[in-house]
Amino acid sequence: MASKGNLFVVATPIGNLKDITLRALEVFKDVDFVIAEDTRKAKGLLSHYDIRKPVLSLHRHSPKSRVEQIVRRIENGENAALISEAGTPAISDPGEELVKCCGERDIKTIPIPGPSAITAALSVSGMPAQAFSFFSFLPRGRNKRRKALNEIKNYPHTLVFFEAPHRIIETLEDILDVMGDRRIVLCRELTKIYEEIFRGKVSEALKMLREKGARGEFTIVLEGRLSP
């Protein structure tokens, strides 16, 4: 019986393709296939570095059997690389279930570290990062979003969120109303050509967005609980 293969969890650029690591490229060249949230983007990345590998999709709408299909291939001796749409896989993306299943089946899972919008935003925020909480995207509906913000408004440490451009103003309005006028850092289009980092209060960020408009994906770094 063939020995089991490995699952490599590979971080990929969040915008600038030059942020790929040498180790990631070596893994892509060596594995039997790549598992991707967005196969089109994955093929574009591989092609940019003249790497040709089969790419299998794994996203939130994939059939439940897809994870089992992938795991069986690895158990039969194939090596696979898991990537997300951008950044580090299995953090706020469908790869989490695959990693969990591989762990339960005693498949060696190897991290290939690299870009992450979370740590990139924190590193330039100037806010305490010894402890922080990451919440991915807040709920889309206003009532649910405000409820979620109420639940975390007394957290004493730095908070990090993702937000889409069409919801960023509503989200900041709710943050201002529920959590107060805290310090905030808005990171837009990190590592891309139109990268922009805004530092100020929530009210100032709202004013800026209302005047300039909101384009691109945002990573929000928010100050923890305000002192009484």
Secondary structure, 3 states (H helix, E strand, C coil): CCCCCEEEEECECCCCHHHCCHHHHHHHHHCCEEEECCHHHHHHHHHHCCCCCCEEECCCCCCCHHHHHHHHHHHCCCCEEEECCCECCCCCCCHHHHHHHHHHCCCEEEEECCCCHHHHHHHHHCCCCCCEEEEEECCCCHHHHHHHHHHHCCCCCEEEEEECCCCHHHHHHHHHHHHCCCEEEEEECCCCCCCEEEEEEHHHHHHHHHHHCCCCCEEEEECCCCCC
